[in-house]
Amino acid sequence: MKMERVSTRKAAGELCMDVVSLQHLMRQRLPIGIAVKKEGKSRWTYYIYRNLLEQYKETGGQIHGNEEI
């Protein structure tokens, strides 16, 4: 099953934040996908998945009970 991906621009818009903030939060622990930095490179690649983004929005950022992101 192929997971639908979402661009950083679209995800940032859906979460009412700017792209730079979204990228920073993904490098920390925003659970909507993964941020990858290849060894020896300076750029990051962001993989945001529709189902994880929807789950995050539905729970208001709540994961594992009352723990907030």
ZADO-1210 file (C-alpha; in nm, 4 decimals, padded with zeros to 6 digits):
<atoms>
<atom x="00.0000" y="00.0000" z="00.0000" code="MET" pos="1"/>
<atom x="00.1487" y="00.3317" z="-00.1097" code="LYS" pos="2"/>
<atom x="00.1086" y="00.6154" z="00.1393" code="MET" pos="3"/>
<atom x="00.0003" y="00.9531" z="00.0015" code="GLU" pos="4"/>
<atom x="00.2620" y="01.2231" z="00.0516" code="ARG" pos="5"/>
<atom x="00.1958" y="01.5900" z="00.1216" code="VAL" pos="6"/>
<atom x="00.4243" y="01.8835" z="00.0384" code="SER" pos="7"/>
<atom x="00.5724" y="02.0910" z="00.3201" code="THR" pos="8"/>
<atom x="00.3864" y="02.3957" z="00.1866" code="ARG" pos="9"/>
<atom x="00.0483" y="02.2204" z="00.1936" code="LYS" pos="10"/>
<atom x="00.1063" y="02.0640" z="00.5365" code="ALA" pos="11"/>
<atom x="00.2207" y="02.3975" z="00.6798" code="ALA" pos="12"/>
<atom x="-00.0945" y="02.5627" z="00.5470" code="GLY" pos="13"/>
<atom x="-00.3165" y="02.2942" z="00.6974" code="GLU" pos="14"/>
<atom x="-00.1432" y="02.3389" z="01.0340" code="LEU" pos="15"/>
<atom x="-00.1575" y="02.7219" z="01.0134" code="CYS" pos="16"/>
<atom x="00.2179" y="02.7715" z="01.0301" code="MET" pos="17"/>
<atom x="00.4955" y="02.8714" z="00.7956" code="ASP" pos="18"/>
<atom x="00.7101" y="02.6165" z="00.6118" code="VAL" pos="19"/>
<atom x="01.0288" y="02.6973" z="00.8058" code="VAL" pos="20"/>
<atom x="00.8531" y="02.6331" z="01.1392" code="SER" pos="21"/>
<atom x="00.7095" y="02.3055" z="01.0093" code="LEU" pos="22"/>
<atom x="01.0528" y="02.1910" z="00.8937" code="GLN" pos="23"/>
<atom x="01.2106" y="02.2834" z="01.2266" code="HIS" pos="24"/>
<atom x="00.9413" y="02.0964" z="01.4217" code="LEU" pos="25"/>
<atom x="00.9745" y="01.7903" z="01.1978" code="MET" pos="26"/>
<atom x="01.3477" y="01.7765" z="01.2734" code="ARG" pos="27"/>
<atom x="01.2583" y="01.7765" z="01.6446" code="GLN" pos="28"/>
<atom x="00.9564" y="01.5487" z="01.6910" code="ARG" pos="29"/>
<atom x="00.6453" y="01.6466" z="01.4936" code="LEU" pos="30"/>
<atom x="00.4890" y="01.3036" z="01.4193" code="PRO" pos="31"/>
<atom x="00.3542" y="01.3643" z="01.0675" code="ILE" pos="32"/>
<atom x="00.6381" y="01.2001" z="00.8781" code="GLY" pos="33"/>
<atom x="01.0159" y="01.2016" z="00.8786" code="ILE" pos="34"/>
<atom x="01.2962" y="01.4492" z="00.8153" code="ALA" pos="35"/>
<atom x="01.6118" y="01.3011" z="00.6646" code="VAL" pos="36"/>
<atom x="01.9550" y="01.4572" z="00.6299" code="LYS" pos="37"/>
<atom x="02.1983" y="01.2483" z="00.4337" code="LYS" pos="38"/>
<atom x="02.5480" y="01.2150" z="00.5704" code="GLU" pos="39"/>
<atom x="02.7802" y="01.4838" z="00.4388" code="GLY" pos="40"/>
<atom x="02.4935" y="01.6922" z="00.2981" code="LYS" pos="41"/>
<atom x="02.3512" y="02.0207" z="00.4272" code="SER" pos="42"/>
<atom x="01.9935" y="01.9888" z="00.2977" code="ARG" pos="43"/>
<atom x="01.7062" y="01.8046" z="00.4612" code="TRP" pos="44"/>
<atom x="01.4372" y="01.6032" z="00.2840" code="THR" pos="45"/>
<atom x="01.0883" y="01.5905" z="00.4368" code="TYR" pos="46"/>
<atom x="00.8463" y="01.3023" z="00.3933" code="TYR" pos="47"/>
<atom x="00.5005" y="01.3998" z="00.5180" code="ILE" pos="48"/>
<atom x="00.2270" y="01.1403" z="00.4981" code="TYR" pos="49"/>
<atom x="-00.1417" y="01.2276" z="00.4603" code="ARG" pos="50"/>
<atom x="-00.2651" y="00.9704" z="00.7135" code="ASN" pos="51"/>
<atom x="-00.0208" y="01.0886" z="00.9835" code="LEU" pos="52"/>
<atom x="-00.1052" y="01.4536" z="00.9148" code="LEU" pos="53"/>
<atom x="-00.4787" y="01.3823" z="00.9421" code="GLU" pos="54"/>
<atom x="-00.4294" y="01.1841" z="01.2625" code="GLN" pos="55"/>
<atom x="-00.2256" y="01.4715" z="01.4103" code="TYR" pos="56"/>
<atom x="-00.4936" y="01.7255" z="01.3153" code="LYS" pos="57"/>
<atom x="-00.7775" y="01.5079" z="01.4493" code="GLU" pos="58"/>
<atom x="-00.6106" y="01.4666" z="01.7877" code="THR" pos="59"/>
<atom x="-00.5050" y="01.8306" z="01.8150" code="GLY" pos="60"/>
<atom x="-00.1417" y="01.7283" z="01.8456" code="GLY" pos="61"/>
<atom x="-00.2074" y="01.4818" z="02.1275" code="GLN" pos="62"/>
<atom x="-00.0182" y="01.1547" z="02.1207" code="ILE" pos="63"/>
<atom x="00.0200" y="00.8812" z="02.3813" code="HIS" pos="64"/>
<atom x="-00.2655" y="01.0003" z="02.6013" code="GLY" pos="65"/>
<atom x="-00.2083" y="01.3496" z="02.7407" code="ASN" pos="66"/>
<atom x="00.1441" y="01.4072" z="02.6096" code="GLU" pos="67"/>
<atom x="00.1581" y="01.7114" z="02.3799" code="GLU" pos="68"/>
<atom x="00.3926" y="01.7817" z="02.0959" code="ILE" pos="69"/>
</atoms>
